[in-house]
Amino acid sequence: MSDIYQKFGVIGAGAWGTALAQAMANAGRDVTIWAFETDVAESINTAHENKTYLSGAILNPAVKATHELSDLADSDAILVVTPAQHMRASLENFAPHARDGLPMVLCSKGIEISSRKFMSEVLEEVIPQATTAVLSGPSFAAEVVKGLPAAVTLACADWDIGAKLIRSVAGPTFRPYYTGDVLGAEIGGAVKNVLAIVCGLVLGKGLGRSAHAAIIARGFAEMTRLGTSLGCKPETLTGLCGLGDLVLTCSSEQSRNMSFGMALGQGQSYDDYMKDKNVVVEGAATAPALKALSQAKGVEMPICHAMANILDGSESVDDVIRRLLARDYKSEIMS
């Protein structure tokens, strides 16, 4: 039996799905990426470029694209990279092709709004016969597709399968680290997107780098509180998929979430910002689900709640700033 998975299917041909397909091909794997749009699949196959979602990046000719999910049925492992709010539908469509034990690596970050469930919970409901894994960490698609160095977390409760996945996805410049804490890896990825919007808002509003640093630190405290309340390992959240991803996403305008936050701080609405854009701002969808989840669990997350309130229009940006700065003084460790 081989010690790697050679044949990978990738569900989702957005920027991140395309970058991961490129990383797998550069590692010597056979890769087929499924695209919802037929023109995206055609562009990848004929021009070796995803002109819609990752224009300008020339893809390894080994990356093949399809519009038919059935073409992924004989894959050794699957990377699922559709947006979080479309994850359930994508999994339902693929379910007839998923064999028992198929490793399915979830690469999207967020919480399903309707159910307040993480992507691993959605997968276990829709395709219970699959083996669940999560890939998360500080990695921009535009850098990974160029082969620039990146390190990520690969989480899987089954050590043998997780180790085989790591050997399979690792490449010269793409370095995965293992954890068995699947939910911890997901919490880091979901919460950091909401915090990145807040960090962008702080800078867009002209509140300065001191305030920006405070949001990162206090936001990490909120992430940790939620994670530990749900039984995650604290060391998972201090790793690549937690603190590492938080620092990257909250510090660069390459982050869609941070860029959206900057637009909010400068007075733009969500609809204005999204005009003529074909990207997904995962944090905007995650914020209300995160607020509802944390309230249900009794976890205090004032920064994330404030962003949810701004997005649903129940509070203004200025009101939120005044309220957060007027909160009672507390111990940094305990609050």
N, C-alpha and C positions, 0 to 999 in steps of 0.2 A: 504494500500500500504506500502511495506517495506521501511524503511529509509536507506537501503543500497542496493548496487548491489551485489548479491551473486555469480553469475556465470560469471567468467571472461575468455575471450579468449585472448591469447597472440600470436601475429603474429611476428615470428622471434625468433629462438632458439640459437642465439649467446650468449655470456657471459652475457650481460645486460638483454636480454630477459629472460634467465634462472634465473638470480638473482631476477628479478621482479616476475616471476612466483613463486619462492620460498617464497618471501615476502608475496604475496597474499595468498598462501597456509598456511603460518604461521599465517596469520591474520584470518584464518578460512574460506576462500573463496574456492569455487570450481573452479579449474583452468585447462584449456586445452591449451597447447602451441603447435603452429604449427611450424614444422621444414621443411625446404626445403629438407634436406637430410633425406632419410628414415633410415639410420643407426643412425643418431642422435636421431630420435624419438624412435627407438628401444632401444637404450642405456638408454634413460630416463625412458622408461616403464619397462624395465627388470632389469636394474642395479641401477635405481634411481640415475643416474649420467650422466652428459653431458660430455662424455670423450673427445669429439672433442674440445669444446670451453670453458669448465670450469672444467677441470679434477681435481679430488680430492675432490670436494664438493659433499657431500651426500645430495640428495634432499628429501624433504618431499614426502612420498608415495602418497600424495593427488595430486601431480603434474602429470597430464596425458599429453601425447604427441600424436600428429597426423601428418600425411603427407597430410591430406585433409582439405583444407580451409572450405569446407562445414560443417565440424564438429564444427565450431565456430559460425554457423549461429544463434543458439539459445542463444548465450551469452547475458547477461545483459549489458555488457560493454566490449570494446576491448582495449587492449594495443598494439600499433603498434611499433615494435622495430627493424624493418629491417633497414639496412644502408640507409643514406639519398639519395644516388644516385640510390638506388633500390626501394625507397619508392613509386614512381608513379606506377611502374609495380606491386608491391605487392598490392597496393590499387585497381588497375584495376582488378586484379584477385579476390579480395575479394568483389568487388562492387556488383555482383549479389546476394550476401548473406546479404547485409546490409539493414536493415529495416529503415524506417523513424524515425528520432530522436535518433538512436543508438549512445550512447556516445563512441567516439573513441579518445583515449588518445595517443598523439604522443610522443614517448620517444626517438627519434633519433635526433641528433643535427647536423644541417648543412643547406646548401643552394644548391638547385638543379642547377647544372652547366649549363644545356641547357637553362633554363628559368630565372635564378637568382631569383627564388621564394623560400620562406620558406615553411616548411613542412605543415603548416596550410593552406597556399594558394594552395598547391598541393591537399590536402584533399578536400578542398572546390570545386576544379575543378572536381575531379574524383568522389567523393561521396558527392554531395551537400546536400543530405538529412540527413547526419550524424550531430551530435553535436560535435563540435571540442573542444578538451582540450589538454593541453601540460603538461608533467611531466619533470622537469629539476632541476638540482641542484648538489651539491658536493657529489658524491656517486660512489665509486668503486664497480664493480660487485663482486669482490673477498671478499669484506667486507660485502656487503649487503646479499650475499648468506649465510654467516656464522651467520647472525643475529646481527652483530655489529651495533651500533647506527648510524643513518643517518637522516638528515633533508633535505627536498626538497621543491620545489615550484610546486604547481598544479594550472595551469592557465585555466580558462574557463570563457567566457563572460557571461554565464548563471549562476547566483549565486546559484540557487536551485540545478542545476545539479552538479555544482562544489562542493558544500557543501556535497552532497550525495556521490560524488566520494571520497572526503577526508575521510568521515566516512568509506568508503568501503576499501580503500587501506591502511589506517593507521593500524599499528601494534604496539606491545610493544616496538620495537626498530626502527620503520620506521615512521617518523613524517612529514606529509605534511603541508605546509602553503598555504593559498589561495591567488590568485590574479585574477583580471579580465583582466589583461594585457597580452593577449596571445602572441602577437608579441614581446613584451618586454622579455618574458621568452625565446622565441626562439632566439632572437638576442644574449643574453648572452651566451647561449649554443653553438651557431655557432662561434662567434668571439673568445671565450676563447680557442677553439681548435687550431686555427691558432696561437694565442699568445703563447700557450704551446709549439708549435714547435720552435718558436723563443727563448723562455726561455731555452729549451733544447739545442739549438744551442749555445747560449751564454755560458752555462756551459760546453758543449762538446768542445768548442773552448778555454776554459780556461780563459774566460774574467772576471770571478769572481762574487761573490755574490752581489756586489754593482751594477754591470750592470744588473744582474738578477732582482734585486728589481726595478731598473729603468724601465725595460721592463714591469713588472707587472703594475706599476703605470701609465706609459704613454700609455700602451695598454688599461688599463681601461678607460683612457680619450678618446681613439679612439672608444671603445665600446659605451661609453656614447654619444659621438657626433652622431654616426650612429643612435642609438636608439631614441634620442630626435628629430633628423631630420625626423624620420619616425612616430613620434607621440607617442612614448612609454613614460611611466612614469619613471622619473629618479629613484624613489624609488624602482622600480622593478629591475633595474640594480645594485643598491647597496645591494640587497638582496641575497638570497641563489642561485638563478639561474643566477646571474651576478657575482658580486664580490666574493661570496662564492665559486662558481664553478671555477672561474678564479684562485683563490689562491690555491685550491686543485690541479687542473690540471697542474698548472705551477710550482708545488713544489714537485712533487713525480714521481719517475721513474715507478710507477705503471701505470701512464698515458701513453698510447700508443703514443700519440702525442708528449709528452715531450721526451720519449725514442727515438723516431724517430729523433727529433731535435738534441739530443745529438749525435746520429750517424752521422747526417749531419755535425755537428761541428767537428767531428773526421775524416771527409773526406769521409764517405761512401755516395754512391748514393742511391736514392730511391729504385732502383731495387735490389741493394745489400742488403739493409736493409730488404726488403720484402721476400727475399729468404727463403723458408721453413716456412713461417709464414702464419697462417690462420686468421689473424686479419685485421681490417679495420682502417686505419689512416684517420679519417674523416677530420681533418684539412688540409690535403694535397689536398683533393678534394674541400674543401670549399674555400681555399685561392684564386684561380682564380675567382670564382663566387663572392666572397666578394669584390675583387678588382674591378670587372666590376660593381657591384651594387653601391659601394661607389662613383665610378667615375661618374656613371649616375646620382647620387643624389647630386653630388658636395660636398661630405664629405671628409675631409682630414684624411687619415689613413695611414701615411707613414710606420709604422712598418708592418702592414698587407700587404701593397703593396710590401714592400721589400721581404717578404717571398714568395709572389706569383712570383716575379721576379726570386728569387733563384730557385724555383721549376721548372719554365719553361726554365731555363738556360739563361735568358736574362741578368742576373747579377751574378757575383760570390759572395761568402760569404764575402770575403775581401773587394770587391768594395762596397758592401752594408754597411758594418761597417764604412768604411771611409766616405761614403756619408751621412749617418745618423748623424755621429758625427760632420760633417761640416755644418749642416743645420743652417740657421739663428737663432739667439737667439730670443725667444718670451716669452710673459707672460705665466706662467704655467696655469693660469685659462682660458685664452682666446684661447690658441693654442691647 
